[in-house]
């Protein structure tokens, strides 16, 4: 030990029971540990026992060896965590050997000290833990332990990094642990703020537009100037019939872009307007809006999957001036040969649906078939010039590419009408409901400067969960999903609009585009069914928080259950997905085709276009393997030349892919009950 004594740099002393742990270091590396016992003498406290420690064993040494060790050391440090009596005893002992100049009391990490490590810390580098201070490394270890206690399981890198960053920022482990227990500390839950922005656009005066008097007077009664995105569209040829793709945030007024052009063209005798949306709920809502706003000027009809409104059986009128429909509803009319007359304007709302696995190829095919239908009619009728196309979306990752593919002018407006605060917190499934209840109550008890209570949309991943959450909320709330009948959904929409409900709890698939003017959006789940949300879907949904005419700001809360997945097919966990969505780039909107989708759309194109099917396939956005698809259609006996067989007509009329078709045929041959045959198909497609 003599060589070690000569090279000692630091001696660290930490109280353990009635003795002291001694750590001897050189160049930041521990040489050895020892246990020191003091006894009271006439000269004051003096070393009485000195034992070198090696694991659990101890080697007795002469107490004088410690005195020599202390004399050789460059500095002696006493842990601040040592009791006041202990510090006094050590200080008096070292003073008795004239070593007081080397001796100093320092703040150290108690976990390191207990483990025999000298770890000095400062106010700037320490983390608070149970009214004490520990080093950052030990704080990380304690956080991982707490995550395990809280049921967090294997917390992934992104979530762990987030929690560690917060802990280092606030220097308080207990606040992070409380966050894991569902306490809503806004300084910790806040992830970022999407600032309100306003691009400088010269507003177009309504009285300067040369519109049909019916539209002109209607708009002048509502406002003097157009909103920025509307002004941009007009400045770039909207009223000249130019095709446009309008990309702008929710509540910036882009819907009116399609409306004012379409209604004007109707009244000017240039053909009817089709306003197409992905979901029945959206179609119903837009149909009623059009009836209220334009019903005195034009005839309005609706076309959804079943060709009639479910509450009163109103028959679809293909001769109406304005037809509001779902993509599938209008496509069904084309596939079954219905003549919809001269079409002057086609508005495709939520055009980003083109990227969706189930609906994307159908929208892609619909656009191709509808353009072909309009072109064929224009060839037959000299008085018909074809249709103007207006595509609308709030979220597109590749707007320039998509606009080019659709042969439309891009009108992109970056305004965010009100700021949105985004918050992230951690909770399990049961704790989530308690947090949601607190957030809903807080929002509903707060009134904006515009006189509106705060209301909440809660997105979750199943209908059952919608009902579970809405039952447990203390303030008035209602579930809202595709399983409810039309009357019930309209009742919920009315109650929410009249501020009778504090919240709606809805499935992500249905309410992403429904017009609920909410101040707050809560993600109870980051899944849509058994699939994780995409970045585009996530932004579309969170964009529902905050409306400029109602609220001063929007608030988004993402409730994350670490190590959670909702189906064994999900490769990532919810905490991984959360930070991917928060930090990720918007996905590109483009349609992709597997064999089933290619066969379905090619069959539909043959049904509508006959020998022109290849040209219809070629103009679609996705890369359709036409030759392979036609070969499969012939093999399956779905077509005879370029005509659909009776079987093929039934299949395309009901939007069946080959797998579904063969499953039905097999069931029919086996005399299966019809309910059994269609149950799975209806459950998957109940929102068409």
C-alpha positions in Angstrom: 0.0 0.0 0.0 3.0 2.3 0.4 3.2 3.1 -3.4 -0.6 3.8 -3.4 -0.2 6.1 -0.4 2.5 8.1 -2.2 0.3 8.6 -5.3 -3.1 9.5 -3.5 -5.0 12.4 -5.0 -8.3 12.5 -3.2 -9.7 10.9 0.0 -13.5 10.9 0.2 -15.4 10.3 3.4 -19.1 9.3 3.7 -20.9 8.2 6.8 -22.3 4.7 6.9 -23.9 3.7 10.2 -21.4 4.4 13.1 -18.4 4.3 10.7 -17.2 6.0 7.6 -16.7 4.8 4.1 -13.4 5.9 2.7 -12.8 6.1 -1.0 -9.2 6.7 -2.2 -8.8 8.0 -5.8 -6.0 9.0 -8.2 -6.6 10.6 -11.6 -10.4 10.2 -11.1 -9.9 6.4 -10.7 -10.7 4.6 -7.5 -7.7 2.9 -5.9 -9.5 1.2 -3.1 -12.2 1.5 -0.5 -11.9 1.2 3.3 -14.0 1.4 6.4 -12.8 3.9 9.1 -14.0 3.9 12.8 -13.2 6.7 15.1 -13.0 6.8 18.9 -13.0 9.7 21.3 -9.6 10.3 23.1 -8.3 13.1 25.3 -6.9 14.7 22.2 -10.2 14.4 20.4 -11.6 11.9 17.8 -8.9 9.6 16.4 -8.8 6.6 14.1 -9.5 3.4 16.0 -10.0 0.9 13.2 -9.1 0.9 9.5 -10.2 -2.0 7.2 -9.6 -2.3 3.5 -12.7 -3.5 1.6 -12.7 -6.0 -1.2 -16.2 -6.9 -2.1 -17.8 -8.2 1.0 -14.5 -9.0 2.8 -12.5 -6.7 4.9 -8.7 -6.6 5.7 -7.7 -5.1 9.0 -4.9 -2.5 8.8 -3.3 -0.2 11.4 -5.2 3.0 12.0 -1.9 4.9 11.7 -1.9 3.9 8.0 -5.0 6.0 7.4 -3.3 9.0 9.1 -0.3 8.7 6.8 -2.7 8.3 3.8 -4.5 11.5 4.8 -1.2 13.4 5.1 -0.1 12.3 1.6 -3.4 13.2 -0.1 -3.8 16.4 -2.1 -7.3 16.9 -0.8 -9.8 15.4 1.6 -13.6 15.7 0.9 -16.4 15.0 3.3 -19.8 14.2 1.9 -22.5 16.8 2.6 -24.9 13.8 3.2 -22.9 12.9 6.3 -24.8 13.9 9.5 -23.9 17.2 11.2 -22.4 15.3 14.1 -20.4 13.1 11.7 -19.0 16.1 9.7 -18.0 17.7 13.0 -16.3 14.6 14.2 -14.3 14.1 10.9 -13.4 17.8 10.7 -12.1 17.8 14.3 -10.1 14.6 13.7 -8.4 16.0 10.5 -7.8 19.2 12.3 -6.0 17.3 15.1 -3.4 16.3 12.4 -3.2 19.9 11.0 -5.0 18.7 7.8 -7.9 21.3 7.9 -6.5 23.2 4.9 -7.0 20.1 2.8 -10.5 19.3 4.1 -13.7 20.5 2.6 -17.3 19.5 2.8 -18.8 18.9 -0.6 -22.2 17.9 -2.1 -22.0 14.4 -3.5 -24.4 11.8 -5.0 -25.7 9.7 -2.2 -26.1 6.6 -4.4 -22.5 6.9 -5.6 -21.3 7.4 -2.1 -23.2 4.4 -0.8 -21.6 2.4 -3.7 -18.1 3.6 -2.8 -17.8 6.2 -5.6 -16.7 9.8 -5.1 -19.1 11.8 -7.2 -19.1 15.6 -6.4 -22.1 17.5 -7.7 -23.2 21.1 -8.0 -26.5 22.9 -8.1 -26.1 23.1 -11.9 -25.3 19.4 -12.4 -27.4 17.7 -9.7 -30.9 16.1 -9.9 -33.2 16.4 -6.9 -34.5 13.2 -5.5 -36.5 12.9 -2.2 -35.2 16.3 -0.9 -31.7 15.2 -1.7 -29.4 15.5 -4.7 -27.9 12.8 -6.9 -25.8 12.7 -10.0 -27.1 12.5 -13.5 -26.0 8.9 -14.1 -27.8 7.7 -10.9 -30.8 9.8 -11.8 -31.0 7.9 -15.1 -30.8 4.6 -13.3 -33.5 5.7 -10.8 -35.8 6.8 -13.7 -35.5 3.4 -15.4 -36.3 1.7 -12.1 -39.4 4.0 -11.7 -40.5 3.3 -15.3 -40.4 -0.4 -14.4 -42.4 0.2 -11.2 -45.0 2.2 -13.1 -45.6 -0.6 -15.5 -43.7 1.1 -18.3 -41.9 -2.1 -19.3 -39.4 -1.7 -22.1 -39.6 2.0 -22.7 -38.1 2.8 -26.1 -35.3 5.2 -26.9 -37.4 8.1 -28.0 -39.7 8.1 -24.9 -36.8 7.5 -22.6 -34.8 10.3 -24.2 -37.8 12.6 -23.8 -38.1 11.8 -20.1 -34.4 12.1 -19.5 -34.2 15.4 -21.3 -37.1 16.7 -19.2 -35.4 15.4 -16.0 -32.2 17.2 -16.9 -34.1 20.3 -17.7 -36.1 20.6 -14.5 -33.4 18.8 -12.3 -36.1 16.9 -10.4 -36.7 13.2 -10.6 -39.8 13.3 -8.5 -41.6 15.6 -11.0 -40.8 13.1 -13.8 -42.1 10.2 -11.7 -45.3 12.1 -11.0 -45.7 12.7 -14.7 -45.6 8.9 -15.2 -48.4 8.7 -12.6 -50.6 10.9 -14.6 -50.0 14.3 -13.0 -50.4 17.1 -15.6 -47.5 19.3 -15.0 -47.7 21.7 -18.0 -44.0 22.5 -17.9 -43.3 18.9 -18.4 -46.1 17.7 -20.7 -45.6 20.5 -23.2 -43.7 19.3 -26.2 -43.9 22.3 -28.5 -46.2 25.0 -29.9 -47.2 25.2 -33.5 -47.3 29.0 -33.9 -50.1 30.9 -35.5 -48.9 32.2 -38.9 -50.4 34.4 -41.5 -48.9 34.7 -45.0 -49.2 38.1 -46.5 -51.9 37.8 -49.3 -53.7 40.8 -50.8 -57.4 40.0 -50.1 -59.8 39.8 -53.1 -62.9 42.0 -52.6 -66.1 40.0 -53.2 -67.7 42.8 -55.1 -64.8 42.8 -57.6 -65.5 39.2 -58.7 -67.6 38.7 -61.8 -69.8 35.9 -60.4 -73.4 35.0 -61.1 -75.6 37.4 -59.2 -77.0 34.6 -57.0 -73.5 33.7 -55.8 -72.3 37.2 -55.7 -75.1 38.5 -53.5 -74.8 35.5 -51.2 -71.1 36.1 -50.7 -71.4 39.8 -50.3 -74.0 39.3 -47.5 -71.4 37.2 -45.7 -68.2 39.1 -46.0 -66.5 41.9 -47.9 -63.2 40.2 -48.8 -62.1 36.6 -49.4 -59.8 34.8 -46.9 -56.2 34.5 -48.1 -56.3 30.9 -49.5 -59.5 31.8 -51.4 -57.9 35.0 -52.7 -54.9 33.0 -53.9 -57.2 30.6 -55.7 -59.1 33.4 -57.5 -55.9 35.2 -58.4 -54.5 32.0 -60.0 -57.4 31.2 -62.3 -60.1 29.5 -60.2 -62.9 31.5 -61.9 -61.4 31.0 -65.3 -62.0 27.2 -65.0 -58.4 26.2 -64.1 -57.9 22.9 -62.3 -56.4 23.5 -58.8 -55.1 21.5 -55.9 -55.6 23.6 -52.7 -53.4 22.6 -49.7 -54.1 24.6 -46.5 -54.7 24.0 -42.8 -58.0 23.2 -41.3 -60.3 26.2 -40.8 -58.5 28.4 -43.4 -61.5 28.4 -45.7 -60.4 26.2 -48.5 -63.8 24.4 -48.9 -65.3 27.6 -50.2 -62.8 27.6 -53.0 -64.6 24.6 -54.6 -68.1 25.8 -53.6 -68.0 29.3 -55.1 -66.6 28.1 -58.4 -68.9 25.1 -58.6 -72.2 26.9 -57.7 -71.2 29.7 -60.1 -70.7 27.3 -62.9 -74.0 25.6 -62.1 -75.9 28.9 -62.3 -74.1 29.9 -65.5 -75.3 26.7 -67.1 -71.8 25.0 -67.3 -72.8 21.8 -65.7 -73.5 20.4 -62.2 -71.2 20.2 -59.3 -70.0 17.0 -57.7 -68.6 17.4 -54.2 -66.9 14.2 -53.2 -65.8 13.1 -49.7 -64.4 9.9 -48.3 -67.0 9.2 -45.6 -70.7 9.0 -45.3 -70.7 11.2 -42.2 -68.9 13.9 -44.1 -71.3 13.6 -47.1 -74.3 13.9 -44.8 -72.9 17.0 -43.1 -71.9 18.6 -46.4 -75.3 17.8 -47.9 -77.1 19.6 -45.1 -74.7 22.5 -45.3 -75.3 22.9 -49.0 -79.1 22.7 -48.5 -79.0 25.4 -45.9 -76.6 27.7 -47.8 -77.5 27.2 -51.5 -80.8 25.3 -51.4 -82.7 28.4 -52.6 -80.5 28.7 -55.6 -79.9 25.0 -56.7 -81.2 21.5 -56.3 -79.0 19.4 -54.0 -78.9 15.6 -53.8 -76.7 13.1 -52.1 -75.1 9.8 -53.3 -73.5 7.5 -50.7 -72.8 3.8 -50.9 -76.5 2.7 -50.6 -77.7 5.5 -52.9 -80.1 6.8 -50.3 -80.0 8.7 -47.0 -80.5 6.3 -44.2 -83.0 8.3 -42.1 -85.7 9.2 -44.7 -84.9 7.3 -47.8 -84.6 10.3 -50.1 -83.8 8.9 -53.5 -80.6 10.0 -55.2 -81.4 12.4 -58.1 -78.7 12.2 -60.8 -80.2 15.3 -62.5 -79.7 17.5 -59.4 -77.6 20.7 -59.8 -75.3 19.7 -56.9 -74.5 16.1 -55.9 -72.7 15.5 -52.7 -71.3 12.0 -52.5 -68.8 9.6 -51.1 -66.1 8.4 -53.5 -67.7 5.0 -53.6 -71.2 6.4 -54.0 -70.3 8.2 -57.2 -68.0 5.4 -58.4 -70.9 3.0 -58.0 -73.0 5.2 -60.3 -70.3 5.1 -62.9 -69.8 1.3 -62.6 -73.6 0.7 -63.0 -73.9 3.0 -66.0 -75.9 5.9 -64.5 -76.0 9.0 -66.6 -75.3 12.0 -64.4 -75.5 14.5 -67.2 -73.1 17.5 -67.8 -70.6 17.8 -65.0 -69.2 21.3 -64.6 -67.2 21.0 -61.4 -65.7 18.1 -59.5 -64.4 18.9 -56.0 -62.4 16.1 -54.3 -62.2 16.8 -50.6 -59.5 15.0 -48.5 -57.6 14.2 -51.7 -54.7 12.8 -49.5 -57.0 9.7 -49.2 -55.1 8.6 -52.4 -52.3 7.2 -50.2 -54.6 5.0 -48.0 -54.2 1.3 -48.5 -58.0 0.5 -48.7 -59.5 3.7 -50.3 -56.5 5.1 -52.2 -56.7 2.9 -55.3 -60.5 3.4 -55.5 -60.2 7.2 -55.4 -57.4 7.0 -58.0 -59.6 4.8 -60.2 -62.7 7.1 -59.7 -60.8 10.2 -60.8 -59.6 8.4 -64.0 -63.1 7.0 -64.8 -64.8 10.3 -64.0 -62.4 12.3 -66.2 -63.0 9.7 -69.0 -66.8 10.0 -68.6 -66.6 13.8 -68.9 -64.3 13.7 -71.9 -66.6 11.3 -73.7 -69.6 13.4 -73.0 -67.7 16.5 -74.3 -67.0 14.7 -77.6 -70.7 13.9 -78.0 -72.0 17.4 -77.0 -70.5 20.5 -78.6 -72.1 22.7 -75.9 -70.3 20.9 -73.0 -66.7 21.9 -72.2 -65.9 19.3 -69.6 -65.3 19.7 -65.9 -63.1 21.9 -63.7 -61.3 19.9 -61.0 -60.6 21.2 -57.5 -58.7 19.0 -55.1 -58.6 19.9 -51.4 -56.4 18.8 -48.5 -55.0 20.1 -45.3 -52.0 17.7 -45.2 -49.9 16.6 -48.2 -46.2 15.7 -47.9 -45.4 16.1 -51.6 -47.8 18.9 -52.9 -45.8 19.8 -56.0 -45.5 16.2 -57.2 -49.2 15.4 -56.5 -50.4 18.6 -58.2 -48.4 17.8 -61.3 -49.7 14.2 -61.4 -53.3 15.5 -61.1 -52.5 18.1 -63.8 -53.7 20.9 -61.5 -52.2 24.2 -60.3 -50.9 24.1 -56.8 -52.5 26.6 -54.4 -50.5 26.2 -51.1 -51.2 28.4 -48.1 -49.2 27.9 -44.9 -51.4 29.8 -42.5 -52.2 28.4 -39.1 -55.2 30.4 -37.8 -54.5 29.9 -34.1 -51.5 28.5 -32.3 -51.6 24.8 -31.1 -49.8 23.7 -28.0 -48.9 20.0 -28.2 -48.5 18.0 -24.9 -47.2 14.5 -24.3 -47.8 12.5 -21.1 -47.6 8.9 -20.1 -50.3 6.7 -18.6 -51.8 3.2 -18.9 -55.2 2.5 -20.3 -57.1 3.1 -17.1 -55.1 6.1 -16.0 -55.8 7.7 -19.4 -59.5 8.0 -18.7 -58.8 9.9 -15.4 -56.5 12.3 -17.3 -59.0 12.7 -20.1 -61.7 13.6 -17.6 -59.6 16.2 -15.9 -58.6 17.7 -19.3 -62.2 17.8 -20.6 -63.5 19.5 -17.4 -60.7 22.0 -17.5 -61.4 22.9 -21.1 -65.2 23.1 -20.7 -64.8 25.3 -17.6 -62.7 27.8 -19.6 -64.3 30.4 -21.9 -62.4 31.9 -24.8 -62.3 35.7 -25.5 -64.9 35.0 -28.2 -67.3 33.6 -25.7 -67.1 29.9 -26.4 -66.5 27.1 -23.9 -63.6 24.8 -24.7 -64.7 21.5 -26.2 -62.8 18.3 -26.8 -62.5 15.6 -29.4 -61.0 12.4 -28.0 -59.7 10.0 -30.7 -59.4 6.4 -29.8 -59.1 3.1 -31.8 -62.3 1.2 -31.2 -66.0 1.7 -30.9 -66.1 -0.1 -27.6 -63.5 2.3 -26.2 -65.6 5.2 -27.4 -68.5 4.1 -25.2 -66.2 3.2 -22.3 -64.6 6.7 -22.2 -67.8 8.7 -22.8 -69.5 6.9 -19.9 -66.7 7.7 -17.5 -66.4 11.4 -18.3 -68.1 13.5 -15.6 -69.3 16.3 -18.0 -71.7 15.6 -20.8 -70.1 13.6 -23.6 -71.1 11.2 -26.4 -69.6 8.5 -28.5 -69.4 9.1 -32.2 -68.6 6.4 -34.7 -69.8 4.5 -37.8 -71.8 2.1 -35.8 -74.3 4.8 -34.7 -77.3 5.4 -36.9 -77.7 8.6 -38.9 -80.1 10.2 -36.5 -77.9 9.6 -33.5 -74.8 11.0 -35.3 -76.7 14.1 -36.3 -77.9 14.6 -32.8 -74.3 14.4 -31.5 -73.2 16.9 -34.1 -76.0 19.3 -33.2 -75.4 19.0 -29.5 -71.7 19.6 -29.9 -72.4 22.6 -32.2 -74.7 24.1 -29.6 -72.1 23.5 -26.8 -74.3 21.0 -25.0 -71.5 18.4 -25.0 -68.1 18.9 -23.4 -66.6 16.2 -25.6 -67.1 13.7 -28.4 -65.2 10.4 -28.2 -64.7 9.0 -31.7 -62.8 6.6 -33.8 -60.0 8.1 -35.8 -61.3 6.7 -39.0 -64.6 8.5 -38.9 -64.0 11.9 -37.3 -60.8 13.0 -38.9 -62.7 15.2 -41.2 -66.1 15.8 -39.5 -66.6 19.5 -38.6 -66.5 19.5 -34.8 -65.3 23.0 -33.7 -63.2 21.8 -30.8 -60.5 23.7 -28.9 -58.8 20.5 -27.6 -57.9 17.2 -29.2 -56.9 14.3 -27.0 -55.3 11.1 -28.5 -56.4 8.3 -26.2 -54.7 6.0 -28.7 -52.3 6.5 -31.6 -53.9 3.7 -33.6 -56.6 3.5 -36.2 -58.1 0.1 -35.6 -55.1 -2.2 -35.5 -52.8 0.1 -37.5 -50.7 2.9 -36.2 -51.5 6.4 -37.5 -49.4 7.8 -40.2 -47.8 11.3 -39.8 -50.3 12.7 -42.3 -53.3 11.2 -40.4 -51.9 12.4 -37.1 -51.5 16.0 -38.4 -54.9 15.9 -40.0 -56.5 15.0 -36.7 -54.5 17.3 -34.4 -55.3 20.2 -36.8 -58.9 19.9 -35.5 -57.8 21.7 -32.3 -58.6 25.5 -32.3 -60.9 27.4 -34.6 -60.3 31.1 -35.3 -63.9 32.1 -34.9 -64.3 30.2 -31.6 -61.0 29.9 -29.8 -57.8 31.8 -28.9 -55.6 28.7 -29.2 -55.8 25.0 -29.7 -54.5 22.3 -27.3 -53.4 18.7 -28.2 -52.7 16.1 -25.6 -51.1 12.8 -26.6 -51.5 10.1 -23.9 -48.9 7.5 -24.3 -48.8 4.0 -22.8 -45.1 2.8 -22.9 -44.5 -0.6 -24.3 -48.1 -0.8 -25.5 -49.4 -2.2 -28.8 -53.0 -2.9 -29.7 -52.5 -6.0 -31.8 -49.7 -8.5 -32.1 -49.2 -7.4 -35.7 -47.9 -4.0 -34.6 -44.2 -4.0 -34.6 -43.7 -0.7 -32.7 -45.0 0.3 -29.3 -47.0 3.4 -28.6 -44.1 5.4 -27.1 -42.1 4.7 -30.2 -44.9 5.8 -32.4 -45.6 9.0 -30.4 -42.3 10.6 -31.1 -42.1 9.3 -34.7 -45.4 11.2 -35.3 -44.4 14.3 -33.4 -41.0 14.6 -35.2 -41.6 12.8 -38.5 -42.0 14.3 -41.9 -45.3 14.1 -43.7 -45.6 11.1 -46.0 -45.9 11.5 -49.7 -49.3 11.1 -51.2 -49.2 8.5 -54.0 -51.2 5.4 -54.7 -49.7 2.0 -54.6 -51.1 -1.1 -56.2 -51.0 -4.7 -55.1 -52.5 -7.4 -57.3 -56.0 -7.3 -55.8 -56.2 -3.5 -56.2 -54.9 -3.6 -59.8 -57.4 -6.3 -60.7 -60.3 -4.4 -59.0 -59.6 -1.1 -60.7 -58.9 -2.6 -64.1 -62.2 -4.5 -64.0 -63.9 -1.2 -63.1 -62.1 0.6 -66.0 -63.2 -2.1 -68.4 -66.8 -1.8 -67.1 -66.8 1.9 -67.7 -64.4 2.3 -70.6 -64.4 -1.0 -72.5 -61.4 -1.0 -74.8 -60.2 2.4 -73.4 -59.4 0.6 -70.1 -55.7 0.6 -70.8 -55.8 4.4 -71.3 -57.7 4.8 -68.1 -55.1 2.6 -66.3 -52.3 4.7 -67.7 -53.6 8.0 -66.5 -54.0 6.8 -62.9 -51.4 8.0 -60.4 -50.3 4.5 -59.3 -48.3 2.2 -61.4 -50.9 -0.4 -62.5 -49.6 -3.6 -64.1 -52.3 -3.6 -66.8 -51.3 -6.7 -68.8 -51.0 -8.8 -65.6 -54.3 -7.5 -64.3 -56.2 -8.3 -67.6 -54.6 -11.8 -67.6 -56.0 -12.4 -64.1 -59.4 -11.1 -65.0 -59.6 -13.5 -68.0 -58.3 -16.3 -65.7 -61.0 -15.6 -63.1 -63.7 -15.3 -65.8 -64.5 -11.7 -64.8 -64.2 -10.4 -68.3 -64.9 -11.7 -71.8 -62.6 -9.7 -74.1 -63.1 -6.1 -73.1 -66.6 -6.7 -71.6 -67.3 -7.7 -68.0 -69.0 -11.1 -67.6 -72.2 -11.2 -65.5 -70.0 -12.3 -62.6 -67.6 -9.5 -63.3 -70.4 -6.9 -63.2 -71.6 -8.2 -59.9 -68.1 -8.0 -58.5 -67.3 -4.5 -59.7 -70.8 -3.2 -58.6 -70.1 -4.4 -55.1 -66.4 -3.2 -54.9 -65.2 -6.8 -54.3 -61.5 -7.7 -54.6 -60.8 -11.2 -56.0 -60.3 -12.7 -52.5 -63.7 -11.5 -51.3 -65.4 -12.6 -54.5 -64.0 -16.1 -54.3 -64.8 -16.4 -50.6 -68.5 -15.4 -51.4 -68.7 -17.9 -54.3 -67.3 -20.6 -52.2 -69.8 -19.9 -49.4 -72.7 -19.8 -51.9 -71.7 -23.2 -53.3 -71.6 -24.6 -49.7 -75.1 -23.1 -49.0 -73.7 -20.8 -46.3 -76.2 -18.4 -44.7 -76.1 -15.0 -46.4 -75.5 -13.3 -43.1 -72.4 -15.3 -42.6 -71.1 -14.4 -46.0 -71.5 -10.7 -45.8 -70.8 -10.1 -42.1 -67.0 -9.7 -42.4 -67.3 -7.6 -45.6 -69.8 -5.3 -44.0 -67.8 -4.9 -40.8 -64.8 -3.8 -42.9 -66.7 -1.5 -45.2 -69.5 -0.2 -43.0 -68.5 3.4 -43.7 -68.7 3.4 -47.5 
